[in-house]
Amino acid sequence: MRHPHTRTTARRLFGALTAGLLCAAGLATPALAAPARQPAAPALADGLALTPPMGFNNWNSTHCRADFNESMVKGIADLFVAKGLKDAGYQYVNLDDCWALPQRDAEGKLVPGPARFPNGIKAVADYVHSKGLKLGIYTSAGTKTCNSAGFPGALGHEYSDAQQFADWGVDYLKYDNCNNQGVDAKKRYTTMRDALRATGRPIVYSICEWGENKPWEWASGVGQLWRTTGDISDNWGSMLSILKQNLPLAPYAGPGHWNDPDMLEVGNGGMTDTEYRSHFSLWSVMAAPLLIGTDLRKASQATFDILDNKDVIAVDQDPLGKQGTVVSSAGGRWVIAKEMKDGSRAVALFNESGTTQRITTTAAAVGLPDASAYTLRDLWQHRDYNTAGTLAATVPAHGTVLLRVSADPHWAAHPPAVELGLDGSPLLEAGAPATLNSTVTDLGRTPARRVSVSLTAPDGWTVRPTSATTSDGLATGKTLSTGWSVTAPAGTPTGSYGLTLQARYRSPDGQRVTSTLTPTASVVVRPPSGTSYLSDLTWLSASSGWGPVERDTSNGESDAGDGHPITIGGTVYAKGLGVHAPSDVSFYTGKACSKVTADVGVDDEKGTKGTVAFEIWADGTKVASTGTLTNTMPAQPLTADIAGARVIDLVVTDAGDGNDSDHADWAEARLTC
């Protein structure tokens, strides 16, 4: 679907599994059970998309703006070659909506927009093919595409449009779902399948009906991939929601028939690099199509480093074609394992929550056979270790450690894996010492020898160990624990600051190993005494399903500042926080506050739509909640006792029915200290 989320007539974000960011507040997310496998048509025996398609699509970075044109498409093709992305497996350069004129010609044929594509689509295809790449195109299984300009769709023109695409040299078709006139989805998508076949040209067929008709149950005999969700947006809440909807569908994926959780947002700026690494890791573990959605002509080196990680790409492109499944997910600590053709397992240790967490599992739990030891490769660090069977890491907020683990008889050639840990995400008040504790644990079958540990902080900070920082050796499962006193100088501005915890050790054969963890410390200030509006205070973190959290306006859904006066049931409020479910806004209270109060409800800006639930958490414990609220309800008072809490979280969930139009307000939200 190719229009902004504010036009929700066609958009659906599905599923009761969109639990949002509750785990950031400490709520355990249940493991996702796979649905019962329904009989499905066999995958197409055409040899197409035997591994998930990899390439580029312009939509997430350009939408219908003027910078989507022939020059951009050629530039992307050039960069695929120059930057090594072609060698890494990316091959499709795909056009999305707005490439055509709004009207067909006198013969009923599609006409490329001359301003964007002055030389036509075939010339672009020829250029892309000359680079050893392939070209994709877009239309909708309706009378018009999704853009409001009304570009022609293919409903009723399937055979002539398919032939045009084939004549132009198109290799991939994305077929959307807008303006479908209520015609049965299976009929519409099957007709285009037959039309593509009739051309005689091999064209990968991407079904984009947003999961509305459960295509995983019927589309494996129609196309090579099918969208399982509504559109992705470049923010954490959207990515997380889509992940949770796609994970249970693993039984339906395989060579030539893939679940498609939508395109990549890596590099578009709405998430951190840590979050983008999680996005890329999780899409790869889910055997998802990897379609780059950022303008590579403007991409940073960090973006290229993520997109070009061949160790991670190999997980996505494994020829066995298994989608990863959930091993565990308690407390936002996700373990997702993917069986690989060589018998190894790719294992994602994913931290959904807003604080650093230790995530652990075992080789047996992820499906590996019993062995004396295993080889473990860290796919972001590109390093090999041995492990006695424990797979564990201290994972930063919203981060993912991606491992590939095998019952390898040559495990002893690698040094032992060690796990570094540092208590939580430290919260420091400037000028006051904070006590932290680090751990170095040997996970290997072999001992770690001559172990030393160091902790460094920004210039001007004071870091002092309060216990031993060295050990002659650590046997399997043994830990070196070290206390630290850390002080940020008085006057240090609030915000997040990087720390570096580093362990150095030697393997039994003398290999020198350095292992590094880069946690963050947050410099915080206690809120003022008395009663304050939360919208006037600095939050620790804030996430929202669509658009940013807004101060003293509604969410608006897209860019910062696009909201309206907070309005619930016709009543306008001057102060408050505007969010979109799923959301979580966290504040430091420093054990100095007693109460939170607010009038909460669904904002009027979405009319009759929206169902949400509000919750207040104190140090990971839920202390107040509303149950489900709808747009028909007036604002509801919500009060929570937070005495003794260091951190509070204001959480809004989608109430279990998907987060379409879930605009929620914390009106008149106040904190008493």
C-alpha positions as CSV (number, residue, x, y, z in Angstrom):
1,M,0.0,0.0,0.0
2,R,1.4,3.3,-1.0
3,H,-0.2,6.2,0.7
4,P,0.4,8.0,4.0
5,H,-1.0,6.4,7.1
6,T,-3.2,9.4,7.7
7,R,-5.4,8.1,4.9
8,T,-6.5,5.0,6.7
9,T,-9.4,4.0,4.4
10,A,-7.2,1.2,3.0
11,R,-4.6,0.8,5.7
12,R,-4.8,-2.0,8.2
13,L,-2.2,-2.8,10.8
14,F,-3.4,-6.3,11.9
15,G,-3.2,-8.7,14.8
16,A,-3.6,-9.0,18.5
17,L,0.1,-9.7,18.7
18,T,1.1,-6.1,18.3
19,A,1.9,-5.8,22.0
20,G,4.0,-2.7,21.3
21,L,6.6,-1.5,23.7
22,L,5.2,-3.0,26.9
23,C,8.4,-4.8,27.6
24,A,10.1,-1.5,27.9
25,A,8.0,-1.1,31.0
26,G,8.8,-4.6,32.2
27,L,5.7,-6.5,31.0
28,A,6.5,-10.0,29.8
29,T,5.6,-10.7,26.2
30,P,4.3,-14.2,25.7
31,A,6.0,-16.5,23.2
32,L,4.2,-16.4,19.9
33,A,2.5,-19.6,18.9
34,A,2.6,-20.5,15.3
35,P,-0.8,-20.8,13.7
36,A,-2.1,-24.2,12.7
37,R,-0.9,-24.9,9.2
38,Q,-3.7,-24.8,6.7
39,P,-3.6,-26.7,3.4
40,A,-2.1,-24.4,0.8
41,A,-1.5,-24.5,-2.9
42,P,2.0,-25.7,-3.8
43,A,4.6,-23.2,-4.5
44,L,5.0,-22.2,-8.2
45,A,7.4,-24.6,-9.9
46,D,9.0,-21.8,-12.0
47,G,12.4,-21.6,-10.2
48,L,11.9,-18.0,-9.3
49,A,12.8,-16.5,-5.9
50,L,14.2,-19.7,-4.5
51,T,15.8,-17.4,-1.9
52,P,14.1,-14.2,-0.6
53,P,14.4,-11.4,-3.3
54,M,17.0,-8.7,-2.5
55,G,17.2,-5.3,-4.1
56,F,15.9,-1.7,-3.8
57,N,12.5,0.1,-3.8
58,N,12.3,3.9,-3.9
59,W,9.1,4.4,-1.9
60,N,10.3,4.6,1.7
61,S,12.8,7.3,0.8
62,T,11.0,9.3,-1.9
63,H,7.3,8.5,-1.9
64,C,6.0,10.4,-5.0
65,R,8.4,13.4,-4.7
66,A,10.1,14.7,-7.8
67,D,13.4,13.0,-6.9
68,F,12.0,9.7,-7.9
69,N,13.1,9.6,-11.5
70,E,15.3,8.0,-14.1
71,S,18.4,9.6,-12.7
72,M,17.8,8.1,-9.3
73,V,17.1,4.6,-10.6
74,K,20.3,4.6,-12.7
75,G,22.2,6.0,-9.8
76,I,21.0,3.2,-7.5
77,A,22.1,0.6,-10.1
78,D,25.5,2.2,-10.3
79,L,25.9,2.1,-6.5
80,F,24.8,-1.5,-6.4
81,V,27.9,-2.2,-8.5
82,A,30.3,0.4,-7.0
83,K,29.5,-0.4,-3.4
84,G,29.6,-4.2,-3.7
85,L,25.9,-4.6,-3.0
86,K,25.4,-6.5,-6.2
87,D,28.2,-8.9,-5.1
88,A,26.4,-9.2,-1.8
89,G,23.2,-10.5,-3.5
90,Y,21.1,-7.4,-4.2
91,Q,19.8,-7.6,-7.7
92,Y,16.4,-5.9,-8.1
93,V,16.0,-2.1,-8.7
94,N,12.3,-1.6,-8.3
95,L,10.1,1.3,-9.1
96,D,7.1,2.0,-6.9
97,D,4.0,4.2,-7.4
98,C,3.9,7.4,-9.5
99,W,6.0,6.2,-12.5
100,A,3.1,6.5,-14.9
101,L,0.8,9.3,-16.2
102,P,-2.7,9.4,-14.7
103,Q,-4.3,8.5,-18.0
104,R,-3.7,5.6,-20.4
105,D,-3.2,6.4,-24.1
106,A,-5.7,6.0,-26.8
107,E,-4.9,2.3,-27.1
108,G,-5.4,1.7,-23.4
109,K,-1.7,1.4,-22.7
110,L,0.2,2.7,-19.7
111,V,2.3,5.7,-20.3
112,P,5.5,6.5,-18.3
113,G,5.6,10.0,-16.9
114,P,7.8,12.0,-19.3
115,A,9.1,14.3,-16.5
116,R,10.3,11.3,-14.5
117,F,11.2,8.9,-17.2
118,P,11.9,10.9,-20.4
119,N,13.4,7.8,-22.2
120,G,10.7,5.4,-21.1
121,I,10.8,2.3,-18.9
122,K,12.5,0.1,-21.4
123,A,15.5,2.4,-21.6
124,V,15.8,2.3,-17.8
125,A,15.4,-1.5,-17.8
126,D,18.1,-1.8,-20.5
127,Y,20.5,0.3,-18.3
128,V,19.8,-1.8,-15.2
129,H,20.3,-5.0,-17.2
130,S,23.6,-3.7,-18.5
131,K,24.8,-3.7,-14.9
132,G,23.9,-7.3,-14.5
133,L,20.8,-6.3,-12.4
134,K,17.1,-6.6,-12.8
135,L,14.2,-4.1,-12.9
136,G,11.0,-4.1,-10.9
137,I,7.8,-2.1,-11.4
138,Y,4.6,-1.4,-9.5
139,T,0.8,-1.3,-10.1
140,S,-2.3,-2.0,-8.1
141,A,-5.0,-4.8,-8.4
142,G,-7.6,-2.0,-8.7
143,T,-8.8,0.7,-11.0
144,K,-6.3,3.1,-9.6
145,T,-3.1,2.8,-7.6
146,C,-2.9,4.0,-4.0
147,N,-1.6,7.5,-4.7
148,S,-4.3,10.2,-4.6
149,A,-3.2,11.5,-8.0
150,G,-5.1,8.5,-9.4
151,F,-2.6,6.6,-11.5
152,P,-4.1,3.7,-13.5
153,G,-4.3,0.3,-11.9
154,A,-4.4,-3.0,-13.7
155,L,-7.9,-4.3,-12.8
156,G,-9.5,-5.2,-16.1
157,H,-6.2,-4.6,-17.9
158,E,-4.1,-7.4,-16.5
159,Y,-3.1,-9.1,-19.7
160,S,-2.2,-5.9,-21.7
161,D,-0.4,-4.4,-18.7
162,A,1.6,-7.6,-18.1
163,Q,2.6,-7.7,-21.7
164,Q,3.7,-4.1,-21.6
165,F,5.9,-5.0,-18.5
166,A,7.3,-8.0,-20.3
167,D,8.0,-5.9,-23.5
168,W,9.9,-3.3,-21.4
169,G,12.0,-6.0,-19.8
170,V,10.5,-5.9,-16.3
171,D,11.7,-8.7,-14.0
172,Y,9.6,-8.1,-10.8
173,L,6.0,-6.8,-10.3
174,K,4.7,-5.5,-7.0
175,Y,0.9,-5.7,-7.2
176,D,-0.9,-3.5,-4.6
177,N,-4.5,-3.6,-3.3
178,C,-6.0,-0.1,-3.6
179,N,-9.3,0.8,-5.4
180,N,-10.0,-2.9,-5.8
181,Q,-13.8,-2.3,-6.2
182,G,-14.5,-5.1,-3.8
183,V,-13.5,-7.8,-6.2
184,D,-12.4,-11.0,-4.5
185,A,-8.7,-10.8,-3.8
186,K,-7.8,-14.4,-4.9
187,K,-9.5,-13.7,-8.2
188,R,-7.7,-10.4,-8.8
189,Y,-4.3,-11.8,-7.9
190,T,-4.7,-15.1,-9.7
191,T,-5.7,-13.2,-12.9
192,M,-2.5,-11.2,-12.8
193,R,-0.5,-14.4,-12.2
194,D,-2.0,-15.9,-15.3
195,A,-1.4,-12.7,-17.3
196,L,2.3,-12.7,-16.2
197,R,2.6,-16.4,-17.2
198,A,1.1,-15.7,-20.6
199,T,3.9,-13.3,-21.4
200,G,6.5,-16.1,-21.3
201,R,8.9,-13.8,-19.4
202,P,10.0,-14.9,-15.9
203,I,8.7,-12.1,-13.6
204,V,8.8,-12.4,-9.8
205,Y,5.3,-11.6,-8.5
206,S,5.0,-9.7,-5.2
207,I,1.4,-9.8,-3.8
208,C,0.8,-6.7,-1.7
209,E,-2.7,-7.0,-0.2
210,W,-1.5,-6.2,3.3
211,G,-2.4,-9.6,4.8
212,E,-6.1,-8.8,4.7
213,N,-7.1,-12.1,3.1
214,K,-4.5,-14.3,4.8
215,P,-2.5,-14.8,1.6
216,W,-0.1,-17.1,3.4
217,E,-2.9,-19.7,3.3
218,W,-3.5,-19.5,-0.5
219,A,-0.9,-17.4,-2.3
220,S,2.0,-19.9,-2.5
221,G,0.5,-21.1,-5.8
222,V,0.0,-17.6,-7.1
223,G,3.0,-15.4,-6.3
224,Q,6.5,-15.7,-5.0
225,L,6.0,-13.4,-2.0
226,W,3.1,-11.8,-0.2
227,R,2.8,-8.9,2.2
228,T,1.7,-10.1,5.7
229,T,1.0,-6.6,7.2
230,G,0.2,-3.0,6.5
231,D,3.0,-0.6,5.5
232,I,6.1,-0.2,7.5
233,S,7.1,3.2,8.8
234,D,10.5,4.5,9.7
235,N,10.1,4.2,13.5
236,W,10.7,1.6,16.2
237,G,7.0,1.0,17.0
238,S,6.1,0.2,13.4
239,M,9.0,-2.1,12.9
240,L,8.2,-4.0,16.2
241,S,4.5,-4.3,15.4
242,I,5.2,-5.8,12.0
243,L,7.8,-8.2,13.4
244,K,5.3,-9.6,15.9
245,Q,2.7,-10.0,13.1
246,N,5.1,-11.8,10.8
247,L,6.9,-14.1,13.3
248,P,4.0,-16.6,13.8
249,L,3.7,-17.2,10.0
250,A,7.0,-19.2,9.7
251,P,5.3,-22.5,8.6
252,Y,4.1,-20.8,5.4
253,A,7.5,-19.6,4.1
254,G,10.0,-21.5,2.0
255,P,11.8,-21.4,-1.4
256,G,9.7,-19.6,-3.9
257,H,7.0,-18.6,-1.4
258,W,8.0,-16.0,1.2
259,N,6.2,-14.0,3.9
260,D,6.9,-10.3,3.2
261,P,6.9,-8.0,6.3
262,D,7.6,-5.0,3.9
263,M,10.7,-3.2,2.9
264,L,13.7,-2.1,4.9
265,E,13.9,1.4,6.5
266,V,17.6,1.1,7.3
267,G,19.2,4.5,6.7
268,N,16.1,6.7,6.5
269,G,16.8,8.4,9.9
270,G,13.8,7.5,12.0
271,M,15.7,4.9,14.1
272,T,19.2,4.6,15.6
273,D,21.9,2.4,14.0
274,T,21.4,0.0,16.9
275,E,17.7,-0.3,15.9
276,Y,18.5,-0.6,12.2
277,R,20.9,-3.5,13.0
278,S,18.0,-5.1,14.8
279,H,15.7,-4.4,11.9
280,F,18.2,-6.0,9.4
281,S,19.0,-8.9,11.7
282,L,15.3,-9.8,12.4
283,W,14.3,-9.5,8.7
284,S,17.1,-11.9,7.9
285,V,16.2,-14.4,10.6
286,M,12.6,-14.3,9.2
287,A,13.9,-15.1,5.7
288,A,12.2,-11.9,4.6
289,P,12.8,-10.1,1.2
290,L,15.5,-7.5,1.7
291,L,14.5,-4.5,-0.3
292,I,16.6,-1.4,0.5
293,G,14.3,1.6,1.2
294,T,16.8,4.4,1.5
295,D,18.3,6.6,-1.2
296,L,21.8,5.1,-1.4
297,R,23.1,8.3,-3.1
298,K,22.8,9.9,0.4
299,A,23.5,6.9,2.6
300,S,26.1,7.0,5.4
301,Q,28.9,4.5,5.7
302,A,27.1,3.1,8.7
303,T,24.1,2.4,6.5
304,F,26.2,0.6,3.9
305,D,27.9,-1.4,6.7
306,I,24.6,-2.7,7.8
307,L,23.2,-3.4,4.4
308,D,26.4,-5.1,3.2
309,N,26.9,-7.5,6.1
310,K,27.4,-10.7,4.2
311,D,27.3,-12.9,7.3
312,V,23.8,-11.6,8.0
313,I,22.7,-11.7,4.4
314,A,23.8,-15.4,4.3
315,V,21.3,-16.1,7.1
316,D,18.5,-14.5,5.0
317,Q,19.6,-16.2,1.8
318,D,20.2,-19.7,3.2
319,P,18.9,-22.2,0.5
320,L,17.0,-24.3,3.1
321,G,14.5,-21.4,3.2
322,K,13.3,-21.8,6.7
323,Q,11.9,-18.8,8.5
324,G,13.1,-18.4,12.1
325,T,10.8,-19.2,15.0
326,V,10.4,-17.9,18.5
327,V,12.2,-19.9,21.2
328,S,11.3,-17.5,24.0
329,S,10.2,-13.9,24.6
330,A,9.8,-13.3,28.3
331,G,10.3,-9.7,29.5
332,G,11.1,-8.5,26.0
333,R,14.1,-10.8,25.9
334,W,13.6,-12.5,22.5
335,V,15.4,-15.6,21.3
336,I,14.6,-16.4,17.6
337,A,16.3,-19.4,15.9
338,K,16.5,-20.2,12.2
339,E,17.5,-23.7,11.0
340,M,20.2,-23.5,8.3
341,K,21.0,-25.9,5.5
342,D,24.4,-26.9,6.9
343,G,22.7,-27.9,10.2
344,S,23.8,-24.8,12.1
345,R,21.3,-22.4,13.7
346,A,21.2,-18.6,13.3
347,V,20.1,-17.2,16.7
348,A,18.9,-13.7,17.3
349,L,19.1,-12.4,20.9
350,F,16.8,-9.4,20.6
351,N,16.1,-6.9,23.3
352,E,12.7,-5.3,22.7
353,S,12.9,-3.3,25.9
354,G,14.2,0.2,26.6
355,T,16.9,-0.9,29.0
356,T,19.9,-3.2,28.7
357,Q,19.1,-6.8,29.4
358,R,20.9,-10.1,29.6
359,I,19.4,-12.7,27.1
360,T,20.4,-16.3,27.4
361,T,19.5,-19.6,25.8
362,T,21.3,-22.9,25.0
363,A,22.4,-24.8,22.0
364,A,19.9,-27.5,22.8
365,A,17.0,-25.0,23.1
366,V,17.6,-23.7,19.6
367,G,17.6,-27.2,18.1
368,L,21.3,-28.2,17.9
369,P,22.4,-31.8,18.7
370,D,24.2,-32.7,21.9
371,A,27.9,-32.0,21.6
372,S,30.9,-31.5,23.9
373,A,31.2,-27.9,22.6
374,Y,30.1,-25.7,19.7
375,T,31.5,-23.1,17.4
376,L,29.8,-19.7,17.8
377,R,30.2,-16.9,15.3
378,D,29.1,-13.3,16.1
379,L,27.7,-12.1,12.8
380,W,28.1,-8.4,13.6
381,Q,31.5,-8.7,15.2
382,H,32.6,-11.3,12.6
383,R,34.5,-13.3,15.2
384,D,34.5,-17.1,16.0
385,Y,34.5,-18.6,19.5
386,N,33.8,-21.9,21.2
387,T,31.0,-22.3,23.7
388,A,30.1,-25.2,26.1
389,G,26.5,-24.7,25.1
390,T,25.3,-21.5,26.7
391,L,24.4,-18.7,24.3
392,A,24.2,-15.4,26.1
393,A,24.8,-11.7,25.7
394,T,24.1,-8.5,27.5
395,V,22.1,-6.7,24.8
396,P,21.6,-2.9,24.7
397,A,18.1,-1.5,24.5
398,H,16.5,-2.2,21.2
399,G,19.6,-4.2,20.2
400,T,20.2,-7.6,18.6
401,V,23.1,-10.0,19.0
402,L,23.0,-12.3,16.0
403,L,24.9,-15.6,16.3
404,R,25.5,-18.6,14.0
405,V,26.1,-21.7,16.1
406,S,27.1,-25.2,15.0
407,A,28.1,-28.5,16.4
408,D,31.5,-28.2,14.9
409,P,34.2,-30.8,15.7
410,H,36.8,-28.1,15.2
411,W,35.5,-25.9,18.0
412,A,38.8,-26.0,19.9
413,A,40.5,-24.0,17.2
414,H,38.6,-20.9,18.5
415,P,39.1,-19.0,21.8
416,P,36.4,-19.3,24.5
417,A,33.4,-17.0,24.3
418,V,33.1,-14.6,27.2
419,E,30.0,-12.7,28.2
420,L,30.4,-9.1,29.4
421,G,27.8,-7.5,31.6
422,L,27.1,-4.2,33.3
423,D,24.2,-3.7,35.7
424,G,21.2,-2.2,33.8
425,S,21.3,1.1,32.0
426,P,22.9,3.3,34.6
427,L,21.1,6.5,35.7
428,L,23.4,9.0,37.2
429,E,22.7,12.4,38.8
430,A,25.6,14.7,37.9
431,G,28.1,15.2,40.7
432,A,26.9,12.1,42.7
433,P,28.8,8.8,42.5
434,A,26.9,5.8,41.1
435,T,27.8,2.2,41.9
436,L,28.0,-0.2,38.9
437,N,29.0,-3.8,38.7
438,S,30.6,-5.5,35.7
439,T,30.9,-9.2,35.0
440,V,33.2,-11.2,32.7
441,T,31.9,-14.8,32.4
442,D,33.6,-17.7,30.5
443,L,31.0,-19.4,28.3
444,G,33.6,-21.5,26.5
445,R,34.5,-25.2,26.9
446,T,38.1,-24.0,27.3
447,P,39.4,-21.6,30.0
448,A,40.0,-17.9,29.6
449,R,43.4,-17.0,30.9
450,R,45.0,-13.8,32.2
451,V,41.7,-12.0,32.3
452,S,41.6,-8.2,32.8
453,V,38.7,-5.8,32.7
454,S,38.5,-2.0,32.3
455,L,35.6,0.5,32.2
456,T,36.0,3.9,30.6
457,A,33.6,6.9,30.5
458,P,33.6,10.3,28.7
459,D,36.4,12.8,29.3
460,G,36.1,14.5,32.7
461,W,34.2,11.6,34.4
462,T,35.6,9.7,37.3
463,V,35.8,5.9,37.1
464,R,37.3,4.0,40.0
465,P,37.3,0.2,40.5
466,T,36.2,-0.9,44.0
467,S,37.2,-4.6,43.6
468,A,39.6,-6.8,41.6
469,T,39.9,-6.2,37.8
470,T,42.1,-9.2,37.0
471,S,42.0,-13.0,37.2
472,D,44.6,-15.6,36.4
473,G,42.0,-17.7,34.7
474,L,38.3,-18.4,34.4
475,A,37.0,-21.9,33.9
476,T,33.8,-22.7,32.1
477,G,30.9,-20.8,33.8
478,K,33.1,-18.8,36.1
479,T,32.8,-15.0,36.5
480,L,35.1,-12.1,37.3
481,S,32.9,-9.5,39.1
482,T,34.2,-6.0,39.5
483,G,32.6,-3.0,41.3
484,W,32.9,0.5,39.9
485,S,32.3,4.0,41.3
486,V,31.3,6.3,38.4
487,T,30.7,10.0,38.7
488,A,29.6,12.5,36.0
489,P,31.0,16.0,36.7
490,A,28.6,18.5,38.3
491,G,26.8,20.4,35.6
492,T,26.9,17.6,33.0
493,P,23.9,18.1,30.7
494,T,21.2,15.5,30.9
495,G,21.3,12.8,28.1
496,S,22.8,9.5,27.2
497,Y,26.6,9.0,27.3
498,G,28.6,6.0,26.1
499,L,30.7,3.8,28.4
500,T,33.1,1.2,27.3
501,L,33.6,-2.1,29.1
502,Q,36.5,-4.1,27.8
503,A,37.8,-7.5,28.7
504,R,41.2,-8.9,27.6
505,Y,42.1,-12.5,27.9
506,R,44.0,-15.4,26.2
507,S,42.9,-18.8,24.9
508,P,44.7,-21.9,26.0
509,D,46.8,-21.8,22.8
510,G,47.9,-18.2,23.4
511,Q,45.4,-16.3,21.2
512,R,44.9,-12.8,22.5
513,V,41.3,-11.8,22.6
514,T,39.6,-8.4,23.3
515,S,35.9,-8.3,24.0
516,T,34.0,-5.0,24.2
517,L,30.6,-3.9,25.4
518,T,29.4,-0.3,24.9
519,P,26.6,0.4,27.3
520,T,25.1,3.8,27.9
521,A,24.8,5.9,31.1
522,S,22.0,8.4,31.3
523,V,22.6,11.7,33.2
524,V,19.3,12.6,34.8
525,V,17.9,15.3,37.1
526,R,15.1,14.8,39.7
527,P,11.9,16.6,38.8
528,P,11.1,19.7,40.8
529,S,9.2,19.6,44.1
530,G,5.5,20.2,43.8
531,T,3.3,19.4,40.9
532,S,4.6,19.6,37.3
533,Y,3.1,18.9,33.9
534,L,4.9,15.9,32.4
535,S,4.9,17.7,29.0
536,D,7.2,20.3,30.5
537,L,9.7,17.7,31.8
538,T,12.5,15.9,30.0
539,W,11.8,12.3,29.4
540,L,14.3,9.4,29.5
541,S,13.0,7.9,26.3
542,A,9.9,8.1,24.1
543,S,8.5,5.9,21.4
544,S,5.3,6.0,19.4
545,G,3.7,3.7,16.9
546,W,3.4,6.4,14.2
547,G,5.1,9.8,14.4
548,P,6.9,11.1,17.4
549,V,5.4,11.7,20.9
550,E,4.1,15.3,20.9
551,R,4.1,17.8,23.8
552,D,0.8,19.7,24.3
553,T,-0.7,18.5,21.0
554,S,-2.2,15.4,19.6
555,N,0.0,12.9,17.8
556,G,-0.7,13.9,14.3
557,E,0.8,10.7,13.1
558,S,3.6,11.8,10.8
559,D,6.2,14.6,11.3
560,A,7.0,16.4,14.6
561,G,4.7,19.3,15.2
562,D,1.9,18.0,12.9
563,G,-0.6,17.5,15.8
564,H,-3.7,19.5,16.8
565,P,-5.0,20.7,20.2
566,I,-5.5,17.7,22.4
567,T,-9.2,16.9,22.2
568,I,-11.1,14.0,23.8
569,G,-14.9,13.7,23.4
570,G,-15.1,17.3,22.3
571,T,-13.2,18.7,25.3
572,V,-10.0,20.6,24.5
573,Y,-6.9,20.4,26.8
574,A,-4.0,22.8,26.8
575,K,-1.5,20.4,28.3
576,G,-0.5,16.8,27.8
577,L,1.2,14.2,25.7
578,G,-0.1,13.0,22.3
579,V,1.0,9.5,21.3
580,H,0.1,6.7,18.8
581,A,-0.1,3.2,20.1
582,P,2.0,1.3,20.8
583,S,3.9,3.9,22.8
584,D,6.0,4.2,25.9
585,V,7.2,7.5,27.5
586,S,9.7,7.1,30.4
587,F,10.5,9.6,33.1
588,Y,13.1,9.6,35.9
589,T,11.5,10.3,39.3
590,G,14.5,9.4,41.5
591,K,12.4,8.0,44.4
592,A,11.3,11.5,45.1
593,C,7.7,11.6,43.7
594,S,4.4,10.2,44.9
595,K,1.7,10.4,42.2
596,V,0.9,10.6,38.5
597,T,-2.5,11.9,37.3
598,A,-4.0,12.3,33.9
599,D,-7.2,12.4,31.9
600,V,-6.8,9.8,29.2
601,G,-8.6,8.8,26.0
602,V,-8.7,8.5,22.2
603,D,-8.1,11.8,20.5
604,D,-10.9,13.2,18.3
605,E,-8.6,13.8,15.3
606,K,-9.2,10.4,13.9
607,G,-13.0,10.7,14.0
608,T,-14.7,7.4,14.9
609,K,-11.5,5.3,14.9
610,G,-9.2,4.1,17.5
611,T,-9.2,1.6,20.5
612,V,-6.4,1.8,23.1
613,A,-5.5,1.0,26.7
614,F,-3.5,3.1,29.1
615,E,-1.1,1.8,31.7
616,I,1.3,3.4,34.2
617,W,4.4,1.4,35.3
618,A,6.7,2.1,38.2
619,D,10.2,0.4,38.1
620,G,8.8,-2.3,35.9
621,T,5.6,-2.9,37.9
622,K,2.2,-2.0,36.5
623,V,0.5,0.3,39.0
624,A,-2.5,1.6,37.1
625,S,-4.5,0.9,33.9
626,T,-7.7,1.7,32.2
627,G,-8.8,-1.3,30.2
628,T,-9.9,-0.7,26.6
629,L,-11.0,2.8,25.7
630,T,-12.7,3.8,22.4
631,N,-13.4,7.1,20.5
632,T,-16.9,7.1,21.9
633,M,-15.8,7.5,25.5
634,P,-15.1,10.8,27.2
635,A,-11.7,11.2,28.9
636,Q,-11.1,8.9,31.9
637,P,-9.2,9.9,35.0
638,L,-6.2,7.8,35.8
639,T,-4.1,8.0,38.9
640,A,-1.1,6.0,40.1
641,D,0.8,5.8,43.3
642,I,4.5,5.8,42.4
643,A,6.1,6.4,45.8
644,G,9.7,5.1,45.9
645,A,10.0,4.6,42.1
646,R,13.1,5.6,40.2
647,V,11.5,5.4,36.8
648,I,7.9,5.6,35.5
649,D,6.6,4.6,32.1
650,L,3.4,5.9,30.5
651,V,2.3,3.1,28.2
652,V,-0.4,2.9,25.6
653,T,-1.3,-0.4,23.9
654,D,-3.5,-1.1,20.9
655,A,-6.0,-3.0,23.1
656,G,-5.3,-6.2,21.1
657,D,-7.0,-5.3,17.8
658,G,-4.1,-3.7,15.8
659,N,-3.1,-0.1,15.9
660,D,-5.0,1.5,13.1
661,S,-5.8,5.2,14.0
662,D,-4.9,4.6,17.7
663,H,-4.2,8.2,18.6
664,A,-4.1,8.5,22.4
665,D,-3.8,11.5,24.8
666,W,-2.4,11.8,28.2
667,A,-4.3,15.1,28.8
668,E,-3.3,17.2,31.8
669,A,-0.7,14.6,32.8
670,R,0.9,15.7,36.0
671,L,3.6,14.5,38.4
672,T,3.6,15.2,42.1
673,C,6.9,15.2,43.9
